Amino acid sequence: MLLEISGGRSRSASGPEGARLLELLDRSEEGRNVAELGVGTNDKARLTGVTLEDEKICGTIHVAFGSNDTFGGAVAAGVHLDAVVLRPELYADDRLIVSGGSVSA
């Protein structure tokens, strides 16, 4: 899936499940808000099926959409959807940050 994020919001999602993701997020006015974006840097973390560990696996990324008010943000969207990407390509301002499990410096 390819996600385009701009201005703190998901702008588009393409790929096999892109339309389904946007359908879920659009159930709330603030559902497309990017609540979290993290890069996994823990080389001891393992894939367990528990998001709190999975999102820390070195070379992964994790992105969450919707509410962030429960941990210091200002958005109460009524939805919070987390996703962990195991072999991501993450770009920020056209700069490659993470690729295929490796974090760029």
KESE-673289 format. One line per field, with one value per atom (N, C-alpha, C): residue number from 0; residue in one letter; atom name; z, x, y. Coordinates in steps of 0.2 Angstrom, whole numbers, plus 2048, in hexadecimal, padded with zeros to 3 digits. Each point is the difference from the previous one (the first is absolute). Layout:
REM KESE-673289
num: NUM:...
residuo: A:...
atomo: CA:...
c3: Z:...
c1: X:...
c2: Y:...
This chain:
REM KESE-673289
num: 0:0:0:1:1:1:2:2:2:3:3:3:4:4:4:5:5:5:6:6:6:7:7:7:8:8:8:9:9:9:10:10:10:11:11:11:12:12:12:13:13:13:14:14:14:15:15:15:16:16:16:17:17:17:18:18:18:19:19:19:20:20:20:21:21:21:22:22:22:23:23:23:24:24:24:25:25:25:26:26:26:27:27:27:28:28:28:29:29:29:30:30:30:31:31:31:32:32:32:33:33:33:34:34:34:35:35:35:36:36:36:37:37:37:38:38:38:39:39:39:40:40:40:41:41:41:42:42:42:43:43:43:44:44:44:45:45:45:46:46:46:47:47:47:48:48:48:49:49:49:50:50:50:51:51:51:52:52:52:53:53:53:54:54:54:55:55:55:56:56:56:57:57:57:58:58:58:59:59:59:60:60:60:61:61:61:62:62:62:63:63:63:64:64:64:65:65:65:66:66:66:67:67:67:68:68:68:69:69:69:70:70:70:71:71:71:72:72:72:73:73:73:74:74:74:75:75:75:76:76:76:77:77:77:78:78:78:79:79:79:80:80:80:81:81:81:82:82:82:83:83:83:84:84:84:85:85:85:86:86:86:87:87:87:88:88:88:89:89:89:90:90:90:91:91:91:92:92:92:93:93:93:94:94:94:95:95:95:96:96:96:97:97:97:98:98:98:99:99:99:100:100:100:101:101:101:102:102:102:103:103:103:104:104:104
residuo: M:M:M:L:L:L:L:L:L:E:E:E:I:I:I:S:S:S:G:G:G:G:G:G:R:R:R:S:S:S:R:R:R:S:S:S:A:A:A:S:S:S:G:G:G:P:P:P:E:E:E:G:G:G:A:A:A:R:R:R:L:L:L:L:L:L:E:E:E:L:L:L:L:L:L:D:D:D:R:R:R:S:S:S:E:E:E:E:E:E:G:G:G:R:R:R:N:N:N:V:V:V:A:A:A:E:E:E:L:L:L:G:G:G:V:V:V:G:G:G:T:T:T:N:N:N:D:D:D:K:K:K:A:A:A:R:R:R:L:L:L:T:T:T:G:G:G:V:V:V:T:T:T:L:L:L:E:E:E:D:D:D:E:E:E:K:K:K:I:I:I:C:C:C:G:G:G:T:T:T:I:I:I:H:H:H:V:V:V:A:A:A:F:F:F:G:G:G:S:S:S:N:N:N:D:D:D:T:T:T:F:F:F:G:G:G:G:G:G:A:A:A:V:V:V:A:A:A:A:A:A:G:G:G:V:V:V:H:H:H:L:L:L:D:D:D:A:A:A:V:V:V:V:V:V:L:L:L:R:R:R:P:P:P:E:E:E:L:L:L:Y:Y:Y:A:A:A:D:D:D:D:D:D:R:R:R:L:L:L:I:I:I:V:V:V:S:S:S:G:G:G:G:G:G:S:S:S:V:V:V:S:S:S:A:A:A
atomo: N:CA:C:N:CA:C:N:CA:C:N:CA:C:N:CA:C:N:CA:C:N:CA:C:N:CA:C:N:CA:C:N:CA:C:N:CA:C:N:CA:C:N:CA:C:N:CA:C:N:CA:C:N:CA:C:N:CA:C:N:CA:C:N:CA:C:N:CA:C:N:CA:C:N:CA:C:N:CA:C:N:CA:C:N:CA:C:N:CA:C:N:CA:C:N:CA:C:N:CA:C:N:CA:C:N:CA:C:N:CA:C:N:CA:C:N:CA:C:N:CA:C:N:CA:C:N:CA:C:N:CA:C:N:CA:C:N:CA:C:N:CA:C:N:CA:C:N:CA:C:N:CA:C:N:CA:C:N:CA:C:N:CA:C:N:CA:C:N:CA:C:N:CA:C:N:CA:C:N:CA:C:N:CA:C:N:CA:C:N:CA:C:N:CA:C:N:CA:C:N:CA:C:N:CA:C:N:CA:C:N:CA:C:N:CA:C:N:CA:C:N:CA:C:N:CA:C:N:CA:C:N:CA:C:N:CA:C:N:CA:C:N:CA:C:N:CA:C:N:CA:C:N:CA:C:N:CA:C:N:CA:C:N:CA:C:N:CA:C:N:CA:C:N:CA:C:N:CA:C:N:CA:C:N:CA:C:N:CA:C:N:CA:C:N:CA:C:N:CA:C:N:CA:C:N:CA:C:N:CA:C:N:CA:C:N:CA:C:N:CA:C:N:CA:C:N:CA:C:N:CA:C:N:CA:C:N:CA:C:N:CA:C:N:CA:C:N:CA:C:N:CA:C:N:CA:C:N:CA:C:N:CA:C:N:CA:C
c3: 800:800:800:7FC:800:803:806:803:7FF:7FE:800:805:804:806:7FF:801:800:805:803:805:806:801:806:7FF:7F9:7FF:7FA:800:7FA:7FB:7FA:7FA:7FB:800:7FB:803:7FD:802:7FA:7FD:7FA:801:7FC:801:802:801:800:806:806:805:802:7FB:801:801:7FB:801:806:803:806:806:800:805:800:7FB:800:802:7FE:802:808:803:807:803:7FD:803:7FF:7FB:7FE:804:804:805:805:801:805:7FC:802:7FD:800:806:801:800:7FC:800:7FC:7FB:7FC:804:806:803:802:7FF:801:808:804:807:802:7FD:801:7FA:800:7FB:803:800:803:7FC:802:7FC:805:7FF:805:800:806:800:805:803:805:7FD:800:7FD:804:806:804:7FF:7FE:7FF:7FB:801:7FB:7FE:7FB:7FD:805:804:804:7FF:7FC:7FF:805:805:805:7FD:7FE:7FD:804:806:804:800:7FE:7FE:7F9:7FC:7F9:7FD:802:7FE:801:804:802:7FC:7FC:7FD:7FB:801:7FC:7F9:7FC:7F9:7FE:805:7FE:801:7FE:802:802:804:803:7FF:7FD:800:802:804:803:7FD:7FF:7FE:805:800:804:807:805:807:802:803:804:807:802:806:806:800:806:802:7FB:802:7FE:802:7FF:7FA:7FB:7FA:801:7FB:801:7FC:7FC:7FC:803:801:802:7FA:7FC:7FA:801:806:801:7FC:7FD:7FD:801:801:800:7FD:7FA:7FC:800:802:800:7FA:7FD:7FB:801:800:800:7F9:7FD:7F9:801:7FE:802:7FB:7FA:7FB:7FC:804:7FD:7FC:7FC:7FD:803:804:803:7FD:7FD:7FE:804:801:803:7FC:7FD:7FC:7FA:7FD:7FB:802:806:803:803:7FD:803:807:804:807:802:7FE:801:7FA:7FE:7FA:802:7FE:801:806:806:806:803:7FC:802:801:805:802:7FE:7FC:7FD:805:801:804:7FE
c1: 804:7FC:804:7FE:804:7FB:803:7FC:804:7FC:802:7FE:804:7FE:803:7FC:802:7FC:803:7FD:7FD:803:7FE:7FA:7FE:7FA:801:7FD:801:7FC:803:7FD:7FE:803:7FE:803:7FD:803:7FE:806:7FF:802:7FE:802:7FA:801:7FA:7FC:802:7FC:7FF:803:7FF:7F9:7FC:7F9:7FD:801:7FD:803:806:803:7FD:7FF:7FD:7F9:7FC:7F9:800:804:800:802:805:802:7FB:7FC:7FB:7FA:7FF:7FA:800:806:800:803:7FE:802:808:803:807:803:7FD:803:807:801:806:806:7FF:805:806:806:805:802:7FE:801:807:803:807:803:807:804:807:802:806:804:807:804:803:800:802:808:802:808:802:7FC:802:802:806:802:7FF:7FD:7FE:7F8:7FD:7F8:7FF:7FB:7FE:7F9:7FE:7F9:7FC:7FB:7FD:7F8:7FE:7F9:7FD:804:7FF:803:7FB:802:806:7FF:805:807:801:807:801:7FB:801:803:7FD:801:807:804:807:805:7FE:805:804:807:805:7FE:7FF:7FF:7F9:7FC:7F8:7FE:7FA:7FD:7F9:7FD:7FA:7FC:7FA:7FC:7F9:7FE:7F9:7FC:7FA:7FB:7FB:7FD:7FA:802:7FD:801:807:802:807:7FF:7FA:7FE:802:800:802:807:804:807:803:7FC:803:7FE:7FD:7FE:7F9:7FE:7F9:7FB:801:7FB:7FC:7F9:7FC:7FC:802:7FD:7FA:801:7FB:803:806:803:807:804:807:802:804:801:808:803:807:802:806:802:808:803:807:802:805:802:807:801:806:806:7FE:806:7FE:800:7FD:805:7FE:804:7FC:804:7FD:804:7FD:803:7FD:804:7FE:803:7FC:803:805:7FE:803:807:801:806:7FE:804:7FF:802:7FC:801:801:7FB:801:7FE:804:7FF:802:7FC:801:803:7FE:802:806:803:806:7FE:802:7FF:806:7FE:806:801:807:802:7FF
c2: 7FA:806:806:805:806:806:803:805:807:805:807:804:803:803:808:804:807:804:805:804:7FD:7FA:7FC:7FC:7FF:7FC:7FB:7FA:7FC:803:801:803:7FB:7FA:7FB:7F9:7FB:7F9:7FC:7FD:7FC:7F9:7FB:7F9:7FC:7FA:7FB:802:803:801:808:804:807:803:7FE:802:7FE:7FA:7FE:804:802:804:806:804:806:800:7FB:7FF:7FF:7FD:7FF:807:804:806:805:800:805:800:7FB:7FF:805:804:805:806:806:807:800:7FE:801:7F9:7FB:7FA:7FF:805:800:804:802:803:7FB:802:7FC:801:7FB:800:7FE:7FC:7FE:7FE:801:7FD:7FE:7FA:7FE:7FC:800:7FB:7FC:7F9:7FB:800:800:800:7FB:7FC:7FB:7F9:7FF:7F9:7FA:801:7FA:7FF:805:7FF:7FB:7FC:7FA:801:7FD:800:7FB:803:7FC:800:805:801:805:802:806:806:805:806:804:800:804:7FD:7FA:7FD:800:7FE:800:807:805:807:802:7FC:802:7FC:7FB:7FC:804:800:804:7FF:806:800:800:800:801:807:801:806:7FF:804:800:806:800:806:7FF:805:7FF:807:7FE:806:800:807:801:804:7FD:804:7FF:806:800:804:801:804:7FC:7F9:7FC:800:803:800:807:805:807:804:7FD:804:803:804:803:7FE:7FA:7FD:7FA:801:7FA:7FE:7FC:7FE:7FA:7FD:7FA:7FA:800:7FA:801:7FB:7FF:7FA:801:7FA:800:7FA:7FF:7FC:801:7FB:800:7FA:7FE:7FE:803:7FE:7FD:7F9:7FD:801:802:801:807:805:807:803:805:805:807:803:807:805:805:806:806:805:806:806:804:805:7FE:7FA:7FD:7FD:7FF:7FD:7F9:7FB:7F9:7FF:7FF:7FF:7F8:7FC:7F9:7FC:7FB:7FC:7F9:7FB:7F9:7FE:803:7FE:803:805:804:807:803:807:804:806:804:805:802:805:807
